[in-house]
Amino acid sequence: MSVVLKTELSKLSFLKRGKVRDLYQVGDDLLLISTDRLSAFDVIMNQGIPYKGVVLTQISNFWFEFTKDIIKNHTITTDVNNYPPECKDYSKIIEGRSVLVKKTKVIPIECIVRGYITGSGLKDYQRTGEICGVKLPPGLVESEKLPTPIFTPSTKAEVGDHDENISIEKAKEIAGAEIVDKLEYYTLEIFKKCSEFALTKGIIIADTKMEFGMDENGEIILIDELLTPDSSRFWPLSNYKKGFVQESFDKQYVRDYLVSVKFNKMPPPPDLPEEIIGKTSLKYIEALKRLTGQELQIET
Protein backbone atom coordinates (compact mmCIF):
# COMPACT_ATOMS: atom_id res chain seq x y z
CA MET A 1 0.00 0.00 0.00
CA SER A 2 1.38 3.40 -0.98
CA VAL A 3 1.48 6.10 1.67
CA VAL A 4 -1.13 8.84 1.18
CA LEU A 5 0.15 12.16 2.50
CA LYS A 6 -2.58 14.27 0.94
CA THR A 7 -5.39 13.90 -1.54
CA GLU A 8 -6.01 15.94 -4.69
CA LEU A 9 -9.54 14.99 -5.78
CA SER A 10 -10.04 17.66 -8.43
CA LYS A 11 -13.62 16.69 -9.34
CA LEU A 12 -14.75 17.19 -5.75
CA SER A 13 -15.12 20.42 -3.80
CA PHE A 14 -12.16 20.65 -1.40
CA LEU A 15 -13.00 22.21 1.98
CA LYS A 16 -10.05 21.88 4.36
CA ARG A 17 -7.00 19.88 5.35
CA GLY A 18 -6.48 19.05 9.02
CA LYS A 19 -3.55 17.41 10.77
CA VAL A 20 -4.59 14.00 9.42
CA ARG A 21 -7.89 14.35 7.53
CA ASP A 22 -8.82 15.90 4.19
CA LEU A 23 -12.40 17.09 3.86
CA TYR A 24 -14.48 17.48 0.70
CA GLN A 25 -18.06 18.57 0.14
CA VAL A 26 -20.15 16.09 -1.87
CA GLY A 27 -23.64 17.46 -2.48
CA ASP A 28 -25.08 18.29 0.93
CA ASP A 29 -22.74 15.82 2.65
CA LEU A 30 -19.03 15.57 3.44
CA LEU A 31 -16.35 13.09 2.44
CA LEU A 32 -13.92 12.59 5.33
CA ILE A 33 -10.61 11.03 4.27
CA SER A 34 -7.94 9.87 6.73
CA THR A 35 -4.48 10.23 5.22
CA ASP A 36 -1.30 8.65 6.54
CA ARG A 37 -0.02 11.97 7.86
CA LEU A 38 1.26 11.95 11.41
CA SER A 39 1.56 14.89 13.76
CA ALA A 40 3.65 14.84 16.90
CA PHE A 41 3.82 17.73 19.35
CA ASP A 42 1.30 19.43 17.01
CA VAL A 43 3.80 19.39 14.10
CA ILE A 44 3.04 17.37 10.96
CA MET A 45 5.90 15.03 10.08
CA ASN A 46 7.49 14.96 6.61
CA GLN A 47 6.77 11.26 6.13
CA GLY A 48 3.57 9.32 6.56
CA ILE A 49 2.94 6.08 8.43
CA PRO A 50 1.86 3.18 6.13
CA TYR A 51 -1.74 1.98 6.74
CA LYS A 52 -2.35 4.62 9.41
CA GLY A 53 -5.31 6.29 7.68
CA VAL A 54 -6.99 2.95 7.05
CA VAL A 55 -6.49 1.89 10.67
CA LEU A 56 -7.93 5.15 12.01
CA THR A 57 -10.97 4.90 9.75
CA GLN A 58 -11.71 1.26 10.52
CA ILE A 59 -11.35 1.71 14.28
CA SER A 60 -13.61 4.76 14.21
CA ASN A 61 -16.19 2.91 12.14
CA PHE A 62 -16.13 0.06 14.64
CA TRP A 63 -16.72 2.37 17.61
CA PHE A 64 -19.40 4.45 15.86
CA GLU A 65 -21.38 1.26 15.31
CA PHE A 66 -20.64 0.09 18.86
CA THR A 67 -21.95 3.30 20.47
CA LYS A 68 -24.97 4.11 18.32
CA ASP A 69 -27.27 2.96 21.14
CA ILE A 70 -25.89 5.88 23.21
CA ILE A 71 -25.90 8.62 20.57
CA LYS A 72 -26.37 9.01 16.82
CA ASN A 73 -23.26 9.73 14.76
CA HIS A 74 -22.46 11.44 11.48
CA THR A 75 -21.92 8.29 9.37
CA ILE A 76 -23.98 7.91 6.19
CA THR A 77 -22.00 5.09 4.58
CA THR A 78 -18.51 3.58 4.70
CA ASP A 79 -18.94 1.69 1.40
CA VAL A 80 -17.34 3.48 -1.56
CA ASN A 81 -19.78 1.66 -3.87
CA ASN A 82 -22.58 3.65 -2.25
CA TYR A 83 -20.84 7.02 -2.54
CA PRO A 84 -22.20 9.59 -5.03
CA PRO A 85 -21.12 9.04 -8.67
CA GLU A 86 -18.61 11.90 -8.62
CA CYS A 87 -16.50 9.90 -6.14
CA LYS A 88 -16.17 6.87 -8.41
CA ASP A 89 -12.93 7.94 -10.11
CA TYR A 90 -11.21 8.08 -6.72
CA SER A 91 -12.38 4.74 -5.32
CA LYS A 92 -8.91 3.20 -5.31
CA ILE A 93 -7.44 6.10 -3.31
CA ILE A 94 -10.23 6.49 -0.77
CA GLU A 95 -11.43 2.92 -0.21
CA GLY A 96 -10.94 1.88 3.41
CA ARG A 97 -9.78 5.32 4.52
CA SER A 98 -12.90 7.42 3.89
CA VAL A 99 -16.43 7.89 5.20
CA LEU A 100 -19.39 9.78 3.74
CA VAL A 101 -20.82 11.79 6.63
CA LYS A 102 -23.53 14.31 7.47
CA LYS A 103 -22.60 17.95 7.53
CA THR A 104 -23.03 19.41 11.02
CA LYS A 105 -22.45 22.60 12.94
CA VAL A 106 -19.36 21.66 14.97
CA ILE A 107 -19.54 22.40 18.69
CA PRO A 108 -16.22 24.21 19.42
CA ILE A 109 -15.23 22.09 22.44
CA GLU A 110 -12.85 19.12 22.57
CA CYS A 111 -14.54 16.65 24.90
CA ILE A 112 -11.76 14.93 26.83
CA VAL A 113 -12.35 12.13 29.30
CA ARG A 114 -9.60 10.80 31.54
CA GLY A 115 -9.70 7.43 33.26
CA TYR A 116 -6.05 7.52 34.30
CA ILE A 117 -3.72 10.38 35.17
CA THR A 118 -0.87 11.15 32.79
CA GLY A 119 0.36 13.77 30.32
CA SER A 120 -0.80 17.36 30.71
CA GLY A 121 -3.39 16.24 33.27
CA LEU A 122 -0.67 14.93 35.56
CA LYS A 123 1.28 18.20 35.23
CA ASP A 124 -1.81 20.24 36.14
CA TYR A 125 -2.55 17.95 39.08
CA GLN A 126 1.00 18.15 40.43
CA ARG A 127 0.80 21.92 40.30
CA THR A 128 -2.75 22.48 41.61
CA GLY A 129 -4.23 19.20 42.83
CA GLU A 130 -6.83 19.56 40.06
CA ILE A 131 -7.36 18.90 36.36
CA CYS A 132 -9.47 21.53 34.58
CA GLY A 133 -10.96 22.57 37.90
CA VAL A 134 -11.80 19.02 38.97
CA LYS A 135 -10.39 18.39 42.46
CA LEU A 136 -8.63 15.02 42.78
CA PRO A 137 -7.41 12.99 45.78
CA PRO A 138 -3.85 13.69 46.99
CA GLY A 139 -0.95 11.37 46.25
CA LEU A 140 -1.86 10.20 42.72
CA VAL A 141 1.13 9.05 40.65
CA GLU A 142 1.94 8.72 36.96
CA SER A 143 -0.55 6.45 35.12
CA GLU A 144 -2.68 5.78 38.19
CA LYS A 145 -6.34 4.92 37.64
CA LEU A 146 -8.65 7.72 38.77
CA PRO A 147 -11.41 6.92 41.29
CA THR A 148 -13.88 7.65 38.49
CA PRO A 149 -13.39 8.96 34.94
CA ILE A 150 -13.53 12.75 34.67
CA PHE A 151 -14.70 15.10 31.91
CA THR A 152 -12.03 17.74 31.19
CA PRO A 153 -12.84 19.85 28.13
CA SER A 154 -10.43 21.90 26.06
CA THR A 155 -10.64 24.51 23.34
CA LYS A 156 -10.60 23.31 19.75
CA ALA A 157 -7.45 24.69 18.11
CA GLU A 158 -6.66 25.22 14.43
CA VAL A 159 -3.89 23.21 12.74
CA GLY A 160 -0.52 24.19 14.20
CA ASP A 161 -2.01 25.62 17.38
CA HIS A 162 -2.36 23.91 20.74
CA ASP A 163 -5.64 22.97 22.43
CA GLU A 164 -6.01 24.65 25.81
CA ASN A 165 -7.42 22.84 28.83
CA ILE A 166 -10.41 24.72 30.27
CA SER A 167 -12.85 24.31 33.14
CA ILE A 168 -16.38 23.03 32.61
CA GLU A 169 -17.59 26.51 33.56
CA LYS A 170 -15.50 28.05 30.75
CA ALA A 171 -16.81 25.41 28.32
CA LYS A 172 -20.35 26.42 29.26
CA GLU A 173 -19.51 30.05 28.49
CA ILE A 174 -18.35 28.97 25.03
CA ALA A 175 -21.05 26.45 24.07
CA GLY A 176 -23.89 26.92 26.56
CA ALA A 177 -24.62 25.14 29.84
CA GLU A 178 -27.31 22.78 28.53
CA ILE A 179 -25.16 21.66 25.61
CA VAL A 180 -22.06 21.08 27.76
CA ASP A 181 -24.07 19.07 30.29
CA LYS A 182 -25.17 16.80 27.43
CA LEU A 183 -21.63 16.56 26.06
CA GLU A 184 -20.35 15.51 29.48
CA TYR A 185 -23.03 12.83 29.77
CA TYR A 186 -22.41 11.40 26.28
CA THR A 187 -18.61 11.53 26.65
CA LEU A 188 -18.61 9.64 29.94
CA GLU A 189 -21.17 7.06 28.77
CA ILE A 190 -19.24 6.33 25.58
CA PHE A 191 -15.97 6.07 27.48
CA LYS A 192 -17.46 3.70 30.05
CA LYS A 193 -18.88 1.31 27.47
CA CYS A 194 -15.85 1.34 25.18
CA SER A 195 -13.14 1.19 27.86
CA GLU A 196 -14.83 -1.80 29.48
CA PHE A 197 -14.91 -3.55 26.11
CA ALA A 198 -11.28 -2.67 25.37
CA LEU A 199 -10.18 -4.26 28.66
CA THR A 200 -11.57 -7.58 27.42
CA LYS A 201 -9.18 -7.19 24.47
CA GLY A 202 -6.18 -6.46 26.66
CA ILE A 203 -6.16 -2.70 26.09
CA ILE A 204 -6.49 0.08 28.67
CA ILE A 205 -7.99 3.27 27.25
CA ALA A 206 -6.36 5.80 29.56
CA ASP A 207 -7.99 8.87 28.05
CA THR A 208 -9.54 10.06 24.82
CA LYS A 209 -11.10 13.06 23.14
CA MET A 210 -14.37 13.26 21.24
CA GLU A 211 -16.08 15.82 19.05
CA PHE A 212 -19.75 16.56 18.60
CA GLY A 213 -21.87 18.61 16.22
CA MET A 214 -25.46 19.72 15.75
CA ASP A 215 -27.37 18.23 12.82
CA GLU A 216 -30.01 20.01 10.73
CA ASN A 217 -32.60 19.32 13.44
CA GLY A 218 -30.47 20.80 16.21
CA GLU A 219 -29.71 17.36 17.64
CA ILE A 220 -26.28 16.66 19.10
CA ILE A 221 -24.48 13.86 17.25
CA LEU A 222 -21.01 12.30 17.45
CA ILE A 223 -18.60 13.36 14.68
CA ASP A 224 -14.99 13.24 13.43
CA GLU A 225 -13.11 10.20 14.77
CA LEU A 226 -13.72 8.01 17.79
CA LEU A 227 -11.34 6.21 20.16
CA THR A 228 -8.45 5.81 17.75
CA PRO A 229 -4.74 5.65 18.64
CA ASP A 230 -4.53 9.27 17.43
CA SER A 231 -7.26 10.60 19.73
CA SER A 232 -6.63 8.30 22.71
CA ARG A 233 -3.97 6.72 24.86
CA PHE A 234 -4.10 2.93 24.44
CA TRP A 235 -1.95 0.95 26.87
CA PRO A 236 -1.36 -2.82 26.91
CA LEU A 237 -3.08 -4.21 30.00
CA SER A 238 -0.45 -6.94 30.41
CA ASN A 239 2.37 -4.42 31.00
CA TYR A 240 0.47 -1.86 33.08
CA LYS A 241 2.09 -0.67 36.29
CA LYS A 242 1.19 2.60 37.97
CA GLY A 243 3.98 5.01 38.80
CA PHE A 244 5.59 4.63 35.37
CA VAL A 245 5.06 5.99 31.86
CA GLN A 246 3.28 3.26 29.90
CA GLU A 247 3.96 1.63 26.57
CA SER A 248 1.32 2.64 24.02
CA PHE A 249 -0.33 1.68 20.73
CA ASP A 250 0.27 4.92 18.88
CA LYS A 251 3.07 7.29 17.87
CA GLN A 252 5.17 6.57 20.96
CA TYR A 253 8.16 5.54 18.84
CA VAL A 254 7.97 8.83 16.94
CA ARG A 255 7.68 10.94 20.09
CA ASP A 256 10.58 9.07 21.73
CA TYR A 257 12.73 9.58 18.64
CA LEU A 258 11.94 13.30 18.48
CA VAL A 259 12.82 13.70 22.15
CA SER A 260 16.09 11.81 21.59
CA VAL A 261 17.15 14.24 18.83
CA LYS A 262 16.04 17.23 20.96
CA PHE A 263 13.35 18.33 18.50
CA ASN A 264 12.20 21.83 19.48
CA LYS A 265 8.52 21.07 18.71
CA MET A 266 8.44 23.68 15.94
CA PRO A 267 8.35 23.21 12.14
CA PRO A 268 10.22 21.99 10.23
CA PRO A 269 10.49 18.52 11.79
CA PRO A 270 13.41 16.15 11.22
CA ASP A 271 12.97 13.20 8.88
CA LEU A 272 12.03 9.95 10.62
CA PRO A 273 14.19 6.82 10.26
CA GLU A 274 12.58 3.91 8.41
CA GLU A 275 12.79 1.77 11.55
CA ILE A 276 10.69 4.28 13.51
CA ILE A 277 8.13 4.51 10.70
CA GLY A 278 7.86 0.71 10.44
CA LYS A 279 7.48 0.12 14.18
CA THR A 280 4.82 2.85 14.42
CA SER A 281 2.85 1.35 11.55
CA LEU A 282 2.86 -2.07 13.20
CA LYS A 283 1.58 -0.56 16.49
CA TYR A 284 -1.40 0.99 14.72
CA ILE A 285 -2.16 -2.27 12.92
CA GLU A 286 -1.93 -4.23 16.18
CA ALA A 287 -4.45 -1.88 17.84
CA LEU A 288 -6.92 -2.49 14.99
CA LYS A 289 -6.51 -6.26 15.19
CA ARG A 290 -6.86 -6.41 18.98
CA LEU A 291 -9.94 -4.22 19.18
CA THR A 292 -11.88 -5.28 16.09
CA GLY A 293 -10.36 -8.60 15.00
CA GLN A 294 -9.69 -7.12 11.54
CA GLU A 295 -6.55 -8.22 9.71
CA LEU A 296 -4.92 -5.84 7.23
CA GLN A 297 -3.32 -7.25 4.14
CA ILE A 298 0.18 -5.87 4.49
CA GLU A 299 2.26 -5.44 1.34
CA THR A 300 5.91 -6.42 1.65
N, C-alpha and C positions, 0 to 999 in steps of 0.2 A: 504494500500500500504506500503510495506517495504521500509525503507530508503536505498538508494544505495550510499555508500560512495566511492566505487571504483569498477571498473569492471575487471574481469579476464577472458577474452574471448580467451582461449588457442588455438583455431583453427584459430584465426585471427592474423595478424602481428601487434603487439603493437608498436606504435611509440612514444607517449609521454603522460604525464599526467600534465595538467595545474591546475590552482587553482580550477576550477570547471569541466572542460571537459577532457574526455579520448579520445584519437585519435588512430585509427587503420587504416592500409592500407588494402584495399580490391581491388585486381587487380590494375588498374591504378588510382583508386579513393580512397576516404577517408571516413571512418565512424566516425562521430562526435557525441559523446555521452555526454549529460549533466547529471552529477551526482547530488546528493543532498548535495554535499559539500558546505560549506559557508566559505568565507574568510572575515575577518574584520580587518582593519588596516594592510592589506597585510599578515595576518596570518590565516592559515586554521584552523578552529575550530575542536574540537574533535568529535562533533556530527553533523549530517546532519539535514537539514530542510525538513520534509515530503512534497512531491509533487514539490519541488523547481525545480528539473531538468526538469520535465514535463512542468511546467509553463514557464520556460525560453525557452524551445524548441518551444512550441506552439505560444508564443508571437513573437519569431523571425520568425517563419514560416509565421505568419500573415503579419508582416511588409515586409518580403522579397517579398511576393506576391503583397503587396500594393505599393511597390516602383519599381517594375520591368519595369515600363514605363520610369523611370529616368535612371536606370543602371541595367545591368545584374547582377545576383548573382551566388553563387557557388552551389546552390541546384540542385541535380539530381532527387531525390525522397525522400519523407517523409514517404512513405508507406513500412512497413517492408516486405509485401508480394512481393514487387518488388525489394527487395535487392538481391544480388547474393546468390546462394545456400549455401555457406559456413556460411552465417549469420543465417540460419534457426534455428539452435539449440539454439540461443540466443534471439529469438523473444520475449519471455516473459519478459526478462530483459530490452531489448532496445526499445520496442514498446512505442511510445509517447514521448520518451526522446532522440531520435537519428535522424540523417539525413545523407543520403548518398550524398556526395558533391564532386565537382571537386577538384583535387589537383592544387594548384597555387603556384607561387612564392610570398611569403608574402612581402608586402612593409613595411619596418621597422619603420613605423610612426603610432602612435595612433592619430586618427583624432577626436579631441574634438571640439564640438560646444556648445557655451553657450548662452542661451537666457535670463538668469537671473544671478545675481551675488551672489555667495555663495562659501563656501568651500575654497579651495586653491586659487581660483581666487580672492575672496574677500581679502584674506590676501595679495596677490601680489598687488592688487589695493590700499589697505590702505598704503602700504609701498612705492609704486612708481607711483600711478596714472594710471598704465597700467596692462594689463594681457598679458603675452607672447609678449610684445612689442607693443600691441595694445593700443593706448591712449584712455582713456575713460573720459566722462564728470566728473567734480568734484561733490562731495556731494552724491554719490550713497551710499545706505545703504544695509544692509543684505537683501537678497532675492528680491531686486528690479529688475524689468524688464529692460533689456538693450535697448537703442534706436533701435538697430538692432542686431540680433544674430551675434556672432563673432566666427571665426575659430581660435582655439588655440591649436596647435599640441603638442604632447609630445613624448618622446622616448618610445620604447616598451620594457619593462623590463622583465626579466626572473622571474619565480616563486620565491617569497620571496624577490625580489628586488622591489624598488619603481620606477614608471614612473617619468620622469623629464620633467616639462614644458619647452618648447623651443620656440624660435621665429620662424616665418615663414621662415626667412632667413636661420636659422640653419637647419630647415627641408629640405630646398632646397639643402643645402650642403650634406645632408644625402641621399636624394632620387632623387634629380634632380629637377630643376625649373619647367619644363613642367609637370612632374608628380604631383608635389605638387599643382600647379595651378588647375589641374583637380580634385585632391582630395578635395581641398577647395570648388570648384564648386559643386561637387557631395554631399559633406557633408552638405553644406548649403541648397541645394535643397531638400534633403531627410528630413532634420530637419524641413524645412518650411512646407512641405506637411504633415508630420506625426504629428507635434505639433499642427497644425490647426485642424487636425482630432481628436486628443486626447482631445482638449478643448471641442469638442462637446460631449465627454464622461465624462466630469467633471474632467479631469486630465491635470495638467500643466506639460509639460516636460521641466524642468529647464535647463538641460544640458544632454549631452550624448557623448559617444565615439563610433567610428566606425573603422572597419579595412577593408583594401582593399588588393587585390593581383592581380598578372598578370597571365592570363591564357596562354595556349600553343600558342596562336596567338599574345601574347604581349598586349592583351586588358585588361584594368583595370576593375575588377569586385568586387562586394561587398562580403565579407566573414565573417566567425566567427559567431557572434550573432548580433542582431540588436534591439535597443531600448527596452531592457529588464530592469526590476528593478535592475539587477546587473550592467548594463552598463550605467544607466541613473538615474537621480533624477526625480521621479514622485511625484508630490504634488497634494493633493485634491484641486480643484478650489474653493470649497465652503468655505474652511477654510483659504484661502490665505490672508495674510496681510504683506505688505513689512515692513522691519525693525525688523522682527523676524525670528528665525529659524523655518522652516516649518515642519509639519508632513510629513511623506513620506510612499510610498508603497514598502518598501524594508526591509533592515536589520537594520532599525532604532532601534528597540527594542534591538537587539544584541549590537549595538554600545553603546547605552545608558547604558546597563547593564555593559559592559566592562569598561566604564568610571566610573561607580559607584563603581566598585571594584578596581579602580586604576590599571587596566591592563597596563603593561609597553610596549605594542605593539611589544613584542618579544616572539617567541616560548619558552616554551609551553604555550598555552592558558589555561584559567580556563574552567572547564565544565560549560555548560549553563543549567540553570534551565528549567524544562519542560514547565513552563508557558511562558518563553521567546521563546522557540522553537515553541510552539503552536501558539502564537500570530504572530510570524514572518511568519509561514506557511500560516496563514489566510490572511495576507497582500498580499503575493504573489498571492494567489488564487483570491483575490478580484481584483487585477490589471488585471489578465487574463480575468475575467468575464466582467469588465467594458470596456476594450478595444476591446475585440473580441466577447463578448457574449457567450463564451464557458463556460459550467458548468463542473467542475470536479466531478467525483463520489468519495466522500470522505468516506473512511472506518472509522468506529467508533468502 
